[in-house]
Structure formats: structure tokens, C-alpha cells
Amino acid sequence: MGQAHHPNFSSDDITRLLYDWEIAPPEKKRFILKMIASRIPWQMSIEEATEEVKDPFLRIMARNISDDIFRLRVRHSFFKLTLRGNPNHYKDLEEAVVHLSSLGYPNQSYLEIKKELDRISLRVSELFDEHSSHLTEEMKVQILCKVLYQEEGFVGNIQNYNDPSNSYLFHVLKSRLGIPISLSVIYLLVAQRVGMPLFGTNLPLHFLLQYESGSYFTYIDPFHGGVLLDRFTCEKFLEANGYPLTPKYFTKASTLSIIKRMCRNLLHIYRDGQKKDMEDLMKEQLSILESRSTHVE
């Protein structure tokens, strides 16, 4: 908890919309629910937002429809992501992965997620300051990997690779175990906080990171403890797995492409595990993410 009174949140606004929803004809109700969903900041849980409603009757009503508001808010966020397309910044990465994580952990706390990412980032910043007199780009990368792997223990979940929890940010931050893409997301969110030019790389079968500054370039594999790789090694990996050497595999991944890949991973895991409800939920998210149509909402 503790997220109430978010600067972009107005309980009066939500109260008015809830009242509108209560008296609206059936064909208008979904539209008003979408309005409510879009007005709750992504950093706030639906529960926190509904508890801010002062009218006791409307507050109880809001609790009863909170699952619908929750689903629509995720849809709204992913739909906005498709409209932005594929820029190479990650300004919306945290919001997108937090929403995705909430599908697996509806009661997660964004405040907990943020505190943990901030704490790790502060440690990286402290080490940068400690070595400021001789800090090179290569050293920055080594410090980032040292903190995330050696100090914090983030590593690939080799024993239980197909556990869906490996894809959800909230759980990965607690367990310190993930798959290549979810671990890469944590590296990206920390790098973003400390101003490092780190990008995702959509290599088939194994998501990687690339660090690119004027004087230094490397690939990073968070799944294997932040080991540094060169282009030749990545190309050998592709060849060994029967993939052609095309530049598209080495382009910088956007937030949209990262979230799509994470949803596809989860879709396959749930399908293999015969969890039909979660498989359908991921299908629904992918249909939004893969459509540029304004009718998708």
C-alpha cells in the first residue's frame, strides 16, 4: 500500500464516473468502465484507487467491478503501447512489464517493485561514484553485471525454466530467478535509472542485451550471470541453431517487441501446461499488442 494520493489521480473524478456507470444503460457501461480504467495511474493498484472513493455505496460497487477495471486498464496500457510503435527508448518499459506482471500476480505492489529497483540502482550509482576518477564505459558494464549477478544473485532458472513465474517482474525480483528476457528487463530498468545506454536484443531462442556508447560496445547475457559476449559468439549461436545471419536479429528491441515476446513465451508455457484460462488471457493481450487498429479496445 502507500500509493494513495497519487498526483495524477482524482478520487472525485472516479466517484463521478462510478455514479455514471451505476445509472448508465447496459450498452454504455463498458465504455464508462474503460474511462475509469484509463484514469487510474499505472503505479496505483485498483484496490488503492477504489478505497479512495468516499461514498460508501459507490466504494462497495467499485470493489465488485474491480476485476473488470483491472483487465481494461491492462488493455488500455497495451493499446497505447501499440500506438507508440517501436521507439528505441524504454520510457514505457516499466509500466508495460508491471502491467504484464499483474496478470500473474494481481495483488502485487508496485511500491515494492520500485523500491527494489531503486535500491539496486543506488548501489550501482554508488560504485560509479567510488570509481569516478577512472570510470570507463567497460567498467560501468562490469559494475552493473557485478551488482546484479554477484551481489544480488539474479540468474537463469535452469532447473525450472518453464515456470510461468519466471516471466513476471514481481516474482523475478523476489526469487532472483528468471528467463533471459525477464532478467534482461531488470538490467534495463536499472540501467535506465543510472543513465546507461543499454538495449534489448531480440536474438531467437535467447534474448540478450547490447551496450552501446561511443567508445565501447558489447553484448550481455543476464541468464548466464551477466557474461559479456562479442558479435562472433552470437552469430555462432545462431548458426548452431539453424538461423540465418540477418541484421534483424541484432537490432535494438523496443518496449512493444519485448512485451510481445514475453506474452508469446507465457502463451506457449500455459498452452503446454494446459492452463486454458491463462492461455486465453495471454492470447487476448497478444491480440491487442499485435493490432494497430483503433477498434482493438
Disulfide bonds with the S-S distance in Angstrom:
none
